[in-house]
Structures are given as structure tokens and as C-alpha cells.
Amino acid sequence: MEYVDVVNAFIKEIADKNYESIYNNGHANAGVNGPYRFVDTPVRNSGHWLIITSYLWKITREERYKELAFHLANYIVDEQKKTSSGAIECMTGERFDHLNGLIGQAWTIEALVYAYEVFRKKEYLDTAVEIFYSQKFDEKNCLWERVEITGENIGFDYTLNHQVWFACAGLMLLGNLNDDTIHKQVYGFLKRLNEQYFDIYSNGLIKHYGTMKNPQVRPLSFRIKRSIKDLLLPLRYKDPNRFDSKVLEKGYHLFELYGYAVIHQYYPNYELFKTEKFKKALKYGMDLNKLNRVFNIKPVLGGANDGLTRMNKFAYAYNSPAFEYPLIEYCFTGKISENMASELIDLQKKLTYDKTTGKLARFNYDPETLTARIYECIRLCDLINNTRS
């Protein structure tokens, strides 16, 4: 089977097994932001499922998918109307912000724009524009600041992929409307991203915060206490990931490149893509055999039942290479390795899929979100389908 057929069959299987519960709730089940285990609202996963159901209606013309897509879109539009700032609430609690940073807003814009492109309901596009404008662009630094659902400015989002994804959301909007302000912000950021913010380690691994300030650095006293605690913990209880300070960046590398692949769709001649730095990052990400060794999936495939501590928790358990690698390959090489792409889907199933529930429920902290993230495959399916038509 070709890649698109493999993906379509898997997405449809998952959608059909989860359809009733989502339809009855009027929205998707909330997740916990993957391994971070924050308290999400249903907004993020509803956005991902909005793309899934819109796509399934597009390829099958089955009215039930259209009906569910309308339910999900209406839920998102209604949730956005509840805030005073125009942003949408993606998280609850006080451990983080209520936005899920810029990326929470970007994912919602992505979903609404996709639904607009499929169904041409202007309300979806208008809501997406309002969400974009809820966040403040700083012209001096060419970065977006986070504006809470209350209207409070809580400062820059220093996670570089969040800034990149918000720029992607702007490009998606610009694909459907003319807006000089959005254009100026997006291309201002992209220029500075190339000139200053994008950065890698010597081996090509992308730095999670680029050259921006890292707000996550803990005080020295905290790090000393953590080190002592680790030394006193018996070896058999240790998480192998804890010995690797770059485990997060390794698990995020393909997700970082996926964002740049989205940019490539709209801006293929972007200067960053011509730099040696980016080419080195791309080379690092294209060595999938090496990445799979880094992700430590072999013990799980061999039957180990402690996959949560064996595997990199930010890779197949959250940022799945099965969903992200094929798009990166297609955008930056102009082709897709059909066998490898299909084998990746099979690998994802072996590692995480529970056929009984129709969820990617094994060896991860957030089955609801990981299951919804199969939507990432749809971008490539659309590109391939468009070249065929």
C-alpha cells in the first residue's frame, strides 16, 4: 500500500472508534500536554480532531464526519468568544499560562484555517484572525509576546518552536487573506530567525531555545539538591533519560524540523534553508536509524514493559517521527521513501497503539493527545493528493 492509503486507513480506524465519545461530548477529550502533564482544556485536541474529521469528510464525503467537524469547530469558536483578550484558553491551573504559550494559539489557528479551507465558513477564518491578533508583536526583537486570556501581557515566549509555529499560523492565514500587518510580523520574525535566533549544536541538533534567553534554568541550589537525590537513588529506579541533558532537544528535533517544513510550503526560497547551519540540522534529522537508537525503542520492541522510562518520552510517545519525518523528507528532498514512511506508521502502532480502544495508549503519558496528533500526517497526504489531482 502507498503511504497515503496506509495513513488514511489508520486515521479512519482511529476516528471511527473514537467518533461516538467525541460526538456525545461535543468536543475531544482533554489531554495533559504530553509528558509535561499540565491540565489542558479540550481545545487543543478538539483542534487536532477538527482537522482529522474535516479531512475524512473531504476524502470520503461521509456526512457524519462533516457533522462532527461542525460540532468541533463550533465548540472552538464558542470557547474563543469567552475571553476578553481574543486568545483561547488551552490550559487551566497555575503551573503555566492558560494559552499553552504561542503554540497553543497557533494550533487552534491551524485547525480553524483548515476547516475554513474545506468548508468555506468565514466565521472560522475570522476567529482564527482574532486569535492571531490577541498576541502582541514586539518590533524591536521581532518576537511575539504572550497575552493572557484576561488581556495581561506576560512576556515573550522563549521556546523557539512556539515562535516558529505562530509564524506558521500567520502564513496559513496569509494563504487565505491579504493582511499587511500579519505579513509584516511574520516576515519580520522569519528574517530575524535566520539572522539571529536559529541555532544548533556542533552535531546539528537544534537548540530548543535557539539563541534566546532560557527561562527554564533552575537556581544553583535546586540543581545541587537534584544531583544529590539522583546519586542516592538506586540505579534500577533511575530513568535513563535523566542522564542526558539534551533528551528533550533530541525528542523535539523532528518536531522542530516539521515546523520548518510547514514554512517551506509557503516560503520555499527562505534564506535560512540555504545556510550550512540549517543543512546540518536537516542532515541530523534525516538519519532515522541513528535517531531510533537515540530514542531507545529497541527494548520496547523486544517486549520490555517499562517503555515510559526506556524510550525518549518526547519522541514516539509525544512528537512522533511517524507523523513528522515523512513531511520533512518530502518538503526538503522533493520525494518520499514510501516503504520507510509506511514502516514508521507500523512502528508507531507496535510501540503505542491499543487496537481495542483505538487510541495510542501504550507507553506514553497522554494517550488522548498522542492519538489526536495523528492529524500531523494529513499535511503530507494533502500535498500528495494535490499533486495527483
C-alpha angles and dihedrals in degrees: 000000000000120000095256091051091049092050094044092052093048095046091048092049091052093044094050093051092049099036099095097050093047092046093049092049094045089228141044121275114270119248133203100246093266118272091353090072097209119156108262128194115228090259100094097049092040088058092051090047091048088062092046095051094042090052093047091052089049094054099035105025088217106157094217091068091050090049092052091046089055090050091052095044092049090050092053093046091050092048092052091053091059096070128080095217100050092245119119125238110245099161138034130203129049103271092095135355123295093245101063082236120281091314094065089057092043094053090052092049089049091054095046093047091050092050090048091052091051101040103020094224105158093206089070093055093043091053091049090053091050091053091050092051092048089076120073123235117214107212095196095058096024090229133120121245121214117249114195125228087260092056095255115142105228098179139252123340101232096190101104097210088056090058090045092051093048088054088050089053089053091051090051089053092047088054087066106032144021112248120158094195095053089044092052093048096046097046091041089057093044091052092052091043089060095042099043125350106055112087141161140192119251092268093054098260109146116242109238093221097031109206092326124111113279108228092184097072107122124222115268092248090057092050092049092052091047091051093050091048090051092050092052094048114098111251094240090063097049122111107231088215090066091067091062116071091194097051091112093049092048091050091048099044096096092042088054090051091046088062090052089049088057089051088050090059091062102026109027094164094056108148093228090067090061095055123104089230093060093042089055091050090050092050090052090052096046093060094087096167090057092046092052089054089049090049089053097222097148097086091052092049086050092058104269110156096204097075094141090069098030101052127059099264092212096056125055088358093058118352096039117206086206089066098037112031098067094055091048091050093047096048097045101035101028093234142072127224095229096195094047093046092051091044089054090058089050090049091051089052093051092049102042116000123115105193093194095062098028090233135116087242106146126094099357138095097230118038094171094057097038090051092050091049091072081088086083089076091062095073091064093041089056092049092051093044091050092054089052096050 
